[in-house]
Amino acid sequence: MSITTEPETLGELIADCASIPPSLRAENVPLPREAAAPWTVDDHCHAQVAELDAYV
Protein backbone atom coordinates (compact mmCIF):
# COMPACT_ATOMS: atom_id res chain seq x y z
CA MET A 1 0.00 0.00 0.00
CA SER A 2 1.18 3.49 -0.80
CA ILE A 3 1.02 6.17 1.88
CA THR A 4 -0.51 8.54 -0.69
CA THR A 5 -3.67 6.48 -1.19
CA GLU A 6 -6.53 5.46 1.04
CA PRO A 7 -6.65 1.82 2.18
CA GLU A 8 -8.88 -0.24 -0.06
CA THR A 9 -9.41 -3.20 2.25
CA LEU A 10 -9.94 -3.71 5.95
CA GLY A 11 -6.61 -5.51 6.10
CA GLU A 12 -4.81 -2.47 4.67
CA LEU A 13 -6.54 -0.20 7.20
CA ILE A 14 -5.53 -2.46 10.09
CA ALA A 15 -1.95 -2.56 8.82
CA ASP A 16 -1.89 1.23 8.58
CA CYS A 17 -3.19 1.59 12.13
CA ALA A 18 -0.70 -0.96 13.43
CA SER A 19 2.16 1.12 12.02
CA ILE A 20 1.25 4.22 14.07
CA PRO A 21 4.12 4.91 16.47
CA PRO A 22 3.20 4.20 20.12
CA SER A 23 3.96 7.81 21.09
CA LEU A 24 1.12 9.00 18.84
CA ARG A 25 -1.54 6.52 19.93
CA ALA A 26 -4.49 7.98 21.81
CA GLU A 27 -4.00 5.82 24.91
CA ASN A 28 -0.54 7.38 25.36
CA VAL A 29 -1.62 10.99 24.92
CA PRO A 30 -3.26 12.50 27.99
CA LEU A 31 -6.39 14.44 27.17
CA PRO A 32 -7.21 17.64 29.02
CA ARG A 33 -10.13 17.01 31.35
CA GLU A 34 -12.41 19.79 32.48
CA ALA A 35 -15.42 19.40 34.68
CA ALA A 36 -18.59 20.09 32.76
CA ALA A 37 -21.02 22.58 34.14
CA PRO A 38 -23.94 20.90 35.91
CA TRP A 39 -26.97 20.43 33.68
CA THR A 40 -30.23 21.91 34.89
CA VAL A 41 -33.73 22.27 33.51
CA ASP A 42 -35.06 25.77 33.77
CA ASP A 43 -38.72 26.80 33.56
CA HIS A 44 -38.46 27.73 29.87
CA CYS A 45 -37.05 24.32 28.95
CA HIS A 46 -39.67 22.52 31.00
CA ALA A 47 -42.50 24.58 29.46
CA GLN A 48 -41.52 23.39 25.97
CA VAL A 49 -42.38 19.78 26.81
CA ALA A 50 -44.83 20.14 29.70
CA GLU A 51 -47.91 19.41 27.58
CA LEU A 52 -46.44 16.53 25.60
CA ASP A 53 -47.45 12.99 26.51
CA ALA A 54 -44.21 11.59 25.16
CA TYR A 55 -41.07 13.61 24.56
CA VAL A 56 -39.29 12.30 21.48
The 8 nearest C-alpha neighbors of each residue, nearest first, counted from 0:
[[1, 2, 11, 6, 4, 5, 3, 15],
 [0, 2, 3, 4, 5, 6, 11, 15],
 [1, 3, 4, 0, 5, 15, 6, 11],
 [4, 2, 1, 5, 0, 6, 15, 7],
 [5, 3, 2, 1, 6, 0, 7, 11],
 [4, 6, 7, 3, 2, 1, 12, 0],
 [7, 5, 11, 12, 8, 4, 0, 9],
 [6, 8, 5, 11, 9, 12, 10, 4],
 [9, 7, 11, 10, 6, 12, 13, 5],
 [8, 10, 12, 11, 13, 7, 6, 14],
 [9, 11, 13, 8, 12, 14, 6, 7],
 [10, 12, 14, 8, 6, 9, 13, 15],
 [13, 11, 9, 15, 14, 6, 10, 16],
 [12, 14, 16, 10, 15, 11, 17, 9],
 [15, 13, 17, 11, 12, 16, 10, 18],
 [16, 14, 12, 18, 13, 17, 11, 19],
 [17, 15, 13, 18, 14, 19, 12, 11],
 [16, 18, 14, 15, 19, 13, 20, 12],
 [17, 19, 15, 16, 20, 14, 13, 21],
 [20, 18, 16, 17, 21, 23, 24, 15],
 [19, 21, 22, 23, 18, 24, 17, 16],
 [22, 20, 24, 23, 19, 27, 18, 25],
 [21, 23, 20, 24, 27, 28, 19, 25],
 [24, 22, 21, 20, 25, 19, 27, 28],
 [25, 23, 21, 27, 26, 22, 28, 20],
 [24, 26, 28, 27, 23, 29, 22, 30],
 [25, 27, 24, 28, 29, 23, 21, 22],
 [28, 26, 25, 24, 22, 29, 23, 21],
 [27, 29, 25, 26, 30, 24, 23, 22],
 [30, 28, 27, 31, 26, 25, 32, 24],
 [29, 31, 32, 28, 25, 26, 27, 33],
 [32, 30, 29, 33, 28, 34, 35, 25],
 [33, 31, 30, 34, 29, 35, 28, 36],
 [34, 32, 35, 31, 36, 30, 37, 29],
 [33, 35, 36, 32, 37, 31, 38, 30],
 [36, 34, 33, 37, 38, 32, 39, 31],
 [35, 37, 38, 34, 33, 39, 32, 40],
 [38, 36, 35, 39, 34, 40, 33, 41],
 [39, 37, 36, 40, 35, 41, 34, 44],
 [38, 40, 41, 37, 36, 44, 42, 45],
 [41, 39, 44, 45, 42, 38, 43, 46],
 [40, 42, 44, 43, 45, 39, 46, 38],
 [41, 43, 45, 44, 46, 40, 47, 49],
 [44, 42, 46, 45, 41, 47, 40, 48],
 [45, 43, 41, 47, 46, 42, 40, 48],
 [44, 46, 42, 47, 43, 48, 49, 41],
 [47, 45, 49, 43, 48, 44, 42, 50],
 [48, 46, 45, 44, 49, 43, 50, 51],
 [49, 47, 51, 46, 50, 45, 54, 44],
 [48, 50, 46, 51, 45, 47, 52, 44],
 [51, 49, 48, 52, 47, 46, 53, 45],
 [52, 50, 48, 53, 49, 54, 47, 55],
 [53, 51, 50, 54, 49, 48, 55, 47],
 [52, 54, 51, 55, 48, 50, 49, 47],
 [53, 55, 51, 52, 48, 49, 50, 47],
 [54, 53, 51, 52, 48, 47, 49, 50]]
